[in-house]
Amino acid sequence: MKYVLTLFLIVLVLGLTNSFGLLPNAVEHKVLPRTASTTNKYTPTNAWFQNWLVGTGENPIHTYPYIIKASRQGFTLCYPSQIVNQNAYTLEVFLANWILSVRENFPAPKIDESTVNGDFFDIGAKVNFGDKFSVQVTRGYASVIVNLNSVSPVLTTIHAILTFETISDRAVKVSMNNNQIWLIQSEKKLTWTKGSSEIYGSVYSGWIKISIITSQIGEQNLISMHDTLITNGHVSYAVNRNEQNVQIKVDYNGQGLFYLLPHVVNPEQTSLITGANAKGIKGTYVLAKGQAYSYKLPLYPTPDNSVAVDTNEKKEKILDALKNDIDLEITSKDPYFGGKELARTARLIEIADLVKDYQSKEKLKNTLVNELDSYWFGVNDNKPALVYEPTWGGVVSRKSVGSAEEDFGIYYYNDHHFHFGYFIYAAATLAKYYPNYYNSRKEYFNLILSDFSGSCLYKELPCKPRNKDAFLGHSYASGLFEFADSKNQESTSEAINSYYAVRQLGKITGNKTLEDLGDYLLSSEIHATIVYWQIKKNSQIYSEPFSKNGVVGILWETKVDYATWFGGNVEFIYGIQMLPFTEITPSHLKKEWLAETRPIWSKALTSSTIEEGWKGFLLMADAIVDPNRPGLSNEIHSLSAYDNGNTRTNTLYFYYFVGGSPTDGSVTLTSTGTTSTTTKSTTFCSGFGCGDEVDNGRPDPACGSSLYGCHNLAGTLVGCYDPQTATCFFGGNMCPKPLKACLNLLSITQGVPCYDPAIYNCVNGNLIPI
């Protein structure tokens, strides 16, 4: 998530330094955790249950296969269906299949301290409704556990109950008019009474277990395992360098039935149950039985850099480009764009060493270390650009404190692995070539490293990876922002870059524990990216027409978008899954997927509006498909500008690295100047309902069966509309068709004007006549 959507302002006050004494403290955070950790000096900021920790705590979380919500009305359980909105998005529809409450008065829910105090790799969560009842959920578990304390349970549904079958004095089966069948089991005898859309239980103490029945085989297994319970689980990993793989294992704290998602390849230590699958936003979930499962993923060794300069002609081209690129200044002062420029400079150091241009290498080193020192120590005013945020426990930029938007929401823990991954990429380069400088700033680098990687070097920072979802394998980026569609991540390639940097730093410094951690983070992120973001033909995960897009732009817990936070251009959607280009890039940008989707993304190469920076990325991807494509060498060597995280030197290096030639013989090539550009284009409003027509509405029970509901950023229903005659644009803005909403993506509000795109352009929320 690059553009965050709400703004809070507080004043930065610097107080006592934290216990590691490196950075000043910011004041207490504007957003306080609903339940703070009592055993750690940090509280999760990107946990899968984050929606229970921020805001009202009433937005849903996903356990796979269920979407669940806890509110003053009770505990809502949904086994979701999906809708596909043309090619714009696929959405899981949250409906109240069951709302569990009790006849007695009960307080608002609160997440249990044990969940917040637990390990970041834990996959269980508990929410309490006072001392009346509590709900225990575990990711992947086929059931949801409710513990009742001398109360009368009530299960209400928005559907009509068609049949109510008593299986035993401890189990009933309920079928609904939405074609769902549910099994409700109890620890002890429990008498239920059926209503038209609810069932009532007698006063009861003990557990009940609620499960969706997806098949007869599934029902038989649920009944046979009536008394087995899973109330938590834990993910672990082990790197085997002899076999060049990492084993990822999920251990549950009891025997039971659970679902395996598509990223679990060749599962071991469990028994699969044929014919009892569930379906969800991530495809088909296979039912399994046991207490654990594991799977292995390959490691990705560091490729040999020297292959890019295997001829004198290539070396001369790189040296020529380097002459211009060494004068590039680091001008961006925020941790994201600035971080990209730090890594860009580090990349040039690596390439300068390969071509033995040691004079340029030294100049680049000076540029890099001077800029890094400004983050640690400040410039002139001696105020560091980074501070420690003590409420949640993390490193943020000084100027972002109090703001949800400044520096891409870093203060709200948005994109930390993207931002600081670039820093660690620079750190690994310095550790390799300038160990004296690296060692003199090692504590500062460790601080950045510990913020997102889980390297566990400081008690004030997370002891497990901040952004990684260990159960799903990939990361989430959205931090403390509360969304109705739950967590999200846009740029998989930047996540991969950050974990590659962690692995490299561990490898270069001889820290085997850090190297293993980096290998786990890297392998799992690459694998999940290939499974859930890169869409192949005949996809078993995403259905048509969405699957024809070939890629996911933003992946949420309950939704996938063909868009980005900053626009709907094809080069944006594909390019943000490609950058930055380094020697690890071919490990996740596979030739097969790029070749298959090339008819989609290559159209942008002929667009008259494509920026050179984005064009450069697509041409580098094209080189993976076929480095000898006629004309490609000419196009690459003729680029006149580059993304602010890229350079002419790196573009040529990468092209040669994957087998490209300095010339295809079609033209005489001349050196062109290098101009630094930014990655994000916010000139024209596009995606999420402006520029491109993206209907952001969805079915809502409050609107009946024929209308959609239009919701604002907080998930609140703004109004109902007919999707045939109107469109709901991002932020809860409705416009009659064919008009569009003119949004400023940096500050989404309701009530923006509707406009005719044939008459006006929308530029950053302002209408300009064509």
N, C-alpha and C positions, 0 to 999 in steps of 0.2 A: 504494500500500500504506500503510494508515494504522495498522494494528496489527501490530507486528513481534513475532517469536515466540521469540526466545532472549535470554538475558541474560548479559552478561559484565560484570564489575566490575573496574575498575582505579582507582587514585587519580589525581586531577588534580594535576599538578605544573606550575606556571607557570615557564617558563624565559626565555631570551632572546627578544626580539621578533623577528619575521620581518623580512626585508629591507625590506618596505614600512613597517614600524615602527608600524602602526596598532593591532594586536591582539597580546596575549600568545600564546605558543605552548602547546599541550598537549603532553604526553609522547607517546612513540611509541605508535601505535595497537595495540590488543590483537590485531587481525586484520592480519597482515602479508601483502603480496602474494607469491604463489608465485614470480613474476618481477616485479621492480620496474623501472621505467624507469631507464635509465642516462643518458639525454640530457635528460630533463625533471625538474622538481621536483615533478611530480605523476604519478600512475599512474591509469589509467582506473578509475572506480567504477561505471559503468553501461554498460560496453561489451557488445556482443552476445556476446562470448566471456568474459564475467565469471566464469562457472562454472569456467573454467580457471585463474582467478587466485586463487580463495578456497577455503578448506576443503581437502578432499581433492583438489579439481580433477577429480573423476571424474563430476560431474553433467553432463548433456548440454547441448549448444548446438545451435542451429538454423541451417542454411545456406539452406534453401528451395531444393530440396525435401527435403533430408536432415536427419535428426537424428543427431548424432554424439557419441561419447563416447571419451575417452582414459583408460586406466587401466593398472594393472600387467599386466592380461591382454592388452593390446594396444589396437588402434583399432577401435571398434565403429561400424558404419555401418548406418543404418536408413532405408528409404523407408517412412514410416509409413502405417498404416491408421487409421481413426477409429472411435470408439464414441460414441454419443449416449445419455446417461443421462437418460431422460425429458426434462424441460425444465430439468434442473439444470445440466448442463454437456456440452460436447463435448470429447473428449480424443483426441489422437493417441497411439497405442499404440507405445511404444518396444520393439522386438524386435531381437534380434541377427541381422539378415539376413546380415551378414558381421562376423566378428571377424578383423582382420588382425594377424598376429604373424609372428615368424620362428623357425626351429628353434634358432637360437643364443640364448644368454642376452641379455636386454636390460633396461635399467633402466626405472624409472618415468618417465612422460612429463613434460615440462616445456615450457611455452609459450615460444616463441622470443623473444628480446629485440627482434627487429625488429618483432614484432607489437605489443608494449607501447610501444615507442618511436615507433611510426608515428602518423600523423595520425588523429584520432578519426573522420574521414570515410572512412578506409580500410575496405574490406570483405573483406580477406583476413586469414587467420590461419594460423600455422604452429606445429606441436607436434613436439618432438623426442623420440625414444626413444634418448637417448644418441647415439652415432655410428653406430648400426645402421640406423635408418631414421627418416624424418620424414614427416609428413603435411601437405599444403598444402590448405586449404579456402578457397573464395571464395563469398560469398553469391550465390545465383542461378545459379551455374555448374552445368551439367548433369553434371559429373563431379567426382570427388575424386582428387587427385594424391598418389601415394606415391613417395617417393624411397628406394631401397634401396642399401645400401653393402656389397657382397660378402656377402650373406646369402641364406638360403633362405626365401622367403615362404610363409606358410601362411594360407589363407583358410578359416575355419570358419563354419558356419551352424547355427542351431538347426532348420532345415528339412531335409527330404530333398531331395537333388539328383536330379532326374528325368532331365535330359538334359545332356550335356556335348559341345558341338560346337566343333571346332577350325576357325576361319575362316581363319587363316593362322598362320605361325610367330610372329606377334606379337599374335594376338587369339583369344580363346575366348568362347563364349556359353554361359551356364549358366541352366537353368530349374529352378525349385523347386516343391515341392508347395503353396506358398502363392500360386501363380499369378504369381509374379514372375519376370522374365527379366532377366539382368544381362549386360553386356558388359565384359570385362576386356581391356584393350589394354596393350601395352608398347612402350618405346622401341626395344628390340632383341629379338632372338630370345629367347624364354623358354619352356621346356618345363614343362608342367603335368601332374600326375598326379591323377586323380580318385579320391576315396574316397566313402563313402556320404553324408557331410555335410561334406566338406572337400575342398579341392584343394591340392596341394603344388607349389611351384615349385623349379626347380633353382637353384643358387647364382647370384646375379644382382646386377649393379650397373646402376642406371639408374632411370627412372621407370616406374611402371605407372599406368594410369588406369581407374577403376571407375565405371560408369554404369548407372543403371536404364534399361531399355528399356520405354517406355510404348506404343509403336506401331511398325509396320513403317516408317513414314516417319521416325520418330525414330531407329530403328536405322540406316537408310540414311545419315542425316546424321552420326550418330556415327562410322560407318565411314569416310565420306568425309573427315572432319576428324580422322582418327586422330592426326596429328602436330602438331595445334594444341594449345596449352596456355594456360590462364588460371591465374595464380598469385596475382593480387591485383586490386584494383579501387579506384576512388576516386570519391566523390560530390562534386559541386560545384554551385553555384547562381549565377544571374545575374538580378538584378531589372531589369525593363524598365518604367520609369514611363510611357513613351509608350504602350505597349501594355497597361499595367496588369496585368502578369503576372510570374511568376518562373519561369524555366526551371531545371529540375533535371536534371542530367546524370550518368549513370553511365558512367565510362570503365574498361574492362578493360585489362590490360597485355598482351593478346594477342588474336588472333582465336579465336573459339570459339562454342560453343552455350551459351545461358543462358536462364533462364526469367524472364518478366515477370509480376509479381503484379498483382492486380486494381486496385491504386491507380495503376498506370502507365497513364494515359489518353492515347489518341492518340499512341502512341510514334513518335518520329522517329529518324533516323540508324541504323536497323537494319532487318533483313528478318525478317518473321514467317514461321513455318513452320506451315502449316495441318495439323491432324490429328495433332499430336504433343504434346498437352498433358499436364501432370502435375496431380495433385490433392493438396491439403493443407489444413491448418487454416484457411488464408486463402482457400480457394476453388480456382479453376482457374488454373493457371500456364501461360502460353503460351510455347512454345519459340520462340526467336529466334536469329538468326545474325549475327555481326559482331564489332565490338570496342567498341561503345558503344551507348547509347540515351539519349534525353532525352524529357521531357514538360513541359508548361506548366500552371501553376495560376494562378488569378486572385488578384490582390491584394484586400484587404478595406479600403477606405478608411474613415477614422473618420467615423461618421455625425454629422449635425448635431444636437447636444444640444438646441438651442433649440426643436425641434419639440414637446418634451414640455410646454412651458409656453406654448402658443399661445392660451390664453384666460385671462381674469382669474380665472375660477372655478377652473381648474386651479392657477393660481399661488397662490391663497388656500389651497387644500387643502394644497399643498406647504409653504407658510409655516407653516400651523397645525401640521403634523407636525414641522417643523423645530424649533419652539419646544421640543418635548419631547426630540427626538433630540440636540440640542446638549449636553445634560447627560449623555449616555452616557459612562461612563468606560471606559478601556482597562484591563481587569482581568486579562486572560490574559497570562502572562509567558513562554509558550513561543513559539517562532517560527511555529508553525502557527496556533493559535487567536489568539495575539497578532498575528500577521501579518494575519489576517483582520480584526481590529479596527482595525489601522492603515489597511488599505485601505478599510474601512467609513467611517472618519473622513475619509479623502481623498475618498471619493465624496460625502460630505456637503458638503465644501468646494466641490466642483464644482457641486453642485446649488444651494448657497447663492449662489454667484456668478450662476448663471442667473436666480434669482429676485431678485437684487440685495439680498439680506439680508447686508450686509457686516459687520454687528456679529456675527452668528452665525458667519460665515466666519472672522473673526478669532479668536473663541473656539475654534473647531474647530482652527484652525492651531496655537494654543498647546497644545492637548491633544495634537496629533499630534507636534509637534517635541519636547515634553518627554518623551514616551514613546520616541521614536527616540533621543534623547540617552542614555537609560538603557541602550540596547543598545551604544552606542559607548563610553560613559564610566562606566557603572555608576550606582548610586544610593547615596549616603552612603559606602559602602566603596570607591568609586572603582574597582571591579572590573567591567570590561565584561561584559555578558551574553553576548558572542560571543568566541570564541577561534579561533586558526588551528591546524588539525590538520595536522602536517607529513608524516606517513607517506604518505598518499595525496594530500594537497594540497587543502585546502578549509576553508571556514568552518563551524563548528559552535557549538552553544550550550555555554556553560560547564558548566551542570548536567547536560548529556547525556554528558559525557566518561566513557568506560568503560562506558556502558550501551547495550544494544541496544533498550531500550524507551523510555527517557526522551525526551520531546519528539518522539515518533513516529519514533524511530530516526534522528534527524538525524546523530548521530555515526557511524552506519553508512551515511551518505550516502543515506538513504531520503528520497524526496519533496523533494529540495532545490529543484527548480523550483517546486513548489507553495508551500513556505514562503517562499522569497525572492522569488518572483513578486509576492506581496502587498506586500513591502517596495518593490519597484521600481514598483508601481502608485502607492504613496504618493510615491515619489521623483519620478515624472513629474508628479504634481499639484503638488508643491512647486516643481519647476522651472518650471512654467507660471505659478503665481500668486505664488510667493515665491522668486524666483531668488537673492536675496541669501542666504537661509538655505540653499538647495540648494547654492550654490557654496561656502559655508563648510563644508559636510559632504560635498562632492563625492567626496573620496577614499574615504570610508566607503561611500557609495552605489556607487561603482565597484567596491569590493571585493565587495559583495554581488552586484552585476551580473556580475562576472567569475566568481564561483563557479559559476554555472549556465548563463550565456548563451553562453560562449565568446567574449566580447568582447576577450579577449587583451590585457588591460591590465596584468597582473602575471605575471611568470615563474613565480611560485609557484602559480598557479591555471590551470585548463585553458584551452587556447587554442582549443578547439572546444566546442560545447554539451555539457554534462555528461550530460544525460538523453536527448538526441535520438538516435534510431536513424535515421541518414540514409538507409539502404537502404529501410526500411519507411515512413518519413515521419512516424511518430508517436514518442512518447517512452516510455521505461520508467522506473519509479520506484524499483525495489527495492534499488538500491545494492549493498552488500557481502553481502547475504543470499543464501545458497546454497539453491536450490530444485530439486527433481527436474523441475519443469515450467518451469525456467529463468526468464527475466525476466518482470516483470508491470507493468501499470499499471491503476489503478482510474479515477481522475477525469480524464477528458479535458478537461472544462470548466475545471478549475483549471490544467491545462497550457496551454490556450488563453489563459486570463487572464494567465498569466505571460509568454507570448510577446507578447501584445498590449501589455503594460506595457513590454517591451523596445522594441517598435516605437515606442510613444508617447514614451518617453524620448528616443530618437534623434531623432524628428521635432521635439519641443519644443525640444531643445537644439541643433538644427541639425547633428547628427552623422549625416551621410548613410550612413557605413559601418555604424553601429549601427542606423539605420533600415532599411537593406537586410537586415541580419542578422535583425532583428525581423520583417520582412515574410516572409522565407523560413521562419523558425520558425513563424510564425502560419499562413501559408497551407498549409504541409505538414501541420501538426497538425490544422487544421480538415478538410482533405481526407481524411486518414487516419481521423479520427474518424467522418466520414460514411460512409466505406467499410467500416470494420471494427467499429465499435461500434453504429452505428445500423442496425438490421436492417429492411429493407423487405419487403413481401409478395413472395412468389416469389423469395426471396433466392437469389442464385447463389453465395453464400459459405457460409452455414450451412443445414443441412438440418433438416427437421422431426424431432422436435417442438421442438427448441431454438429454431428460428427464430421460433416463435410467441411467444416472449418479447418480441420487438421491440427488445431492447437487450442489450448485453453489459455485465455488471457489472464483472468483472475479466478483462482480456485478458492471457493468458500467451503465451509462445512456442509451447507445445504444447497449450494448453487454453484454453477460454473458459468462464467461470462466470456463471450468473445468480444472483449474490449479491454482497455487499460484505464487507469485512473486519470490519464492525461489525453486520451483521444482514442478514436476508433479506426485510425488508419492501419492498413495491413502491415506496413513497415513497423508501426509501433507495437502491434500485438505480437508479431513474430520477433522483432528485434529485441524486445525487452526480455525474451526467453533465450537470447543469444549472448548479449554483452555481459562482461568484457571478454575479449578474445585473448586467450593465453594458450600455452602448450597443453593444458588439460581440456580445452574446449572440445576437441574431437571425441573425448570420452563420453560426453553427453549429447553432443550434436552429431548423431550417427548419420552416415551417408544414406542409409536406407530410408530413414524418415524424411530427411531433407529432400531427397530425390522424389519421394512420393508426394510431398506437399509443394514442391517447387512450382507447379502450375498456379498455385495460389499466391505465394509470396513474391514470386518473380515478376508479377504484374506491376508491383510497385517500382521496379527498376526502370520501367518505361514511363512512369508518371512525371509530368512536368512540375509537380509540386513537391516531390520528395527532396528532403534536405540531404546534403552530401554526407553528413554524419551517419544518418540511418542507411543511406545507400551503401556506404562503406561496409557496414555490418552485413548487409545482404550479399554483397559481392564476396566477402570473406566466407560466408556460408556457401555460396555458389562454388567456391574453390574446393570445399569439401566434397561436393557432389561430383565435380569434374574440373580439376585444375587446368585441364588442357582444352576446355571449351573454347571454340574460336571466338576471338574478340574479348575474352575475359581479361587477359593480361593487359590489353589496351585500356579497358575500363578501370581496372584497379590502379594502373600506373597514372591514369589521367585524373584521379580524384583530386579535388582542389581544397577540400576542407574535411575536418574530422571531428568526431564526437570529442567532448572535453576529456574523456577517459581513454582516448585512442590517439594514435599518431600515424603519420605516413610510414615511419620506420617500423612500427609494430604491424601495420597492415601488410607491408611488403614481406616482413619477416614471416608472418603467419601464412601468407600465400605461398612463399617458398617452402615453408615447413610442411605443408600438405601436398607439395609436389608441383607447384606452379613454376612457370618459366618467366624470366625477366622480360621476354618479348615473344609474341606469337608470330612475328614476321610480317604483320599486316601494316604496321605504321612505324614511323620513327618516333621514339618516345623521348620526351624532354622532362626534366625535373620541374615539378610545380611546387609552389609555396605551400606551407602548412598553416592552416587557420584553425584554431581551437573553437569548437562549438559546444553547445550544451546538449545533454541527452534528452531533456524534456522539451517538448513543443507545446506551448499553451496559447498559441496565436488564435487558432480557431477552435471553437467549442465543438467537440465531436465525441461520439460514444456516450453511453448512458443517457441517450435521449436527446442529444443535440448534435446536429450535423448528420449523424446516422439515426434512423428511427429505431430506437430501442425501447420497447415497452417494459417498464420496470414494475408494472402492477402484477397482481397475482390473485387467484381466487381467495375470497374471504367469506366465512360463514355469515358475517354481519351484512353482506351484500346480496345474499341469496345465491341461487344456482346459476343465474344467467349473467351476473355482473361481476366485474373484478373490483378489488379494493386497491386504492392508491395510498401508499404509506410514506411517511416522512422518514428521516434518517434514524429516528429513535424507534421505528417500527410501529408508530401510532397511525391508525387509520385516519386519513384526511378526507376521503370521500369515495363514493362508488361510481363506476362508469362502465359504459358498454365498450369493450375493446374493439368493436367494429367501427365505432364512430369517434372514439377519442383515444388518447395515449397518455399514460402516466409516465412522466419523465422523472429522472433521479431527484430525490429530495422531496417528493410528494407534490410535484407540479403537473397538473392536468391541462391538456390542450386539445381542442377539437381537431380532428384530422382534416387537412394534411398539415396543420400548423405544428411548430416545434417550440420547445421551451428554450429560452436564451439563458443558459447557466454560466456562471463563473465557477469553474471547477475548483478554484482555490478557496471559495467561500460559498458553499451550497446553502441556499435559503429557499423558503417557500414564497410563492407570490411573484415569481419572475415573469416577465412578459412572454406571451406567445407570439410567434412571428412566422411569416411566409418565407421559406428559404429561397424562393424565386425572386424575392424583392430585397431581402436583407441578408447580410452575413452577421453572425453572432461572434463578436470578438471579446473574449474575457468578460462576458456578461453584458456587453454593450452592443446595440443594434446599429449597424452601419449600412446605408443603402448601397446596393450593388451598382 
